[in-house]
Amino acid sequence: MFHLTIDAPGSAASATNLLLEELVRGARVDARHAPTELPDGAKSGTGMAIAELVVNGALPAAVAAAVASVITAFVQRGSARKVTIKVGQDSITVQGGSKADQRALVQTFLEKHGSTDA
């Protein structure tokens, strides 16, 4: 499972929803808002983290390439945006740099952790 944290000043909720839609439609992965625990006394058992997504399942090379393309295009379109991808204790942050370099780094990270379910 991959955790994606979206940092988009002023528009985190809408940016997160946009990235979610692009991952599901463009990369065809099982992505959804990350569940989060609500404080004691809250009325329901599980809330949703506004700026965090999870991508479930293994990512074969072709799928990792598609996810990398979606994430890098998303970051490139919003100059202040950044996305942190976390698997277990390992993480990578996508921000700045060339689109080709970003895509290569993200794809390598995803492929390395593609069969990890942490």
C-alpha positions, 0 to 999 in steps of 0.5 A: 500500500502506498500513502500519498500526502498532497501539499497544495497550499490553499487548495489541498482538498480540491487538489487531492480530489483531482489527483485521486480522479487522475490516478483512478482514471489515468493510471487505473489503480485502486486509489482512495482517500486515506482513512483517519481516526476521529478524535474521542467523542466524534459521531462516526468511527472513521473519517477521511484525511483530506490531503492523503490518499492510499493506492492499494495493491502491487504495481507492476512496471507498466502500472508504476510508469502510469502512476509516475506519469500522473503524479509528475504531471499533477505536480508540474501543473501546480508550482506550489504542489508537492506529493510525498509517497510513503511505503513503510519507512521509505518515502520520496517527495516530488517537487520541482525539478524536470518532469523527466527526472521526477517521473524516473525517480517516482517510477523507480521508487514505485517499482522498488516497492511495488510488491511491498504491502507495508 
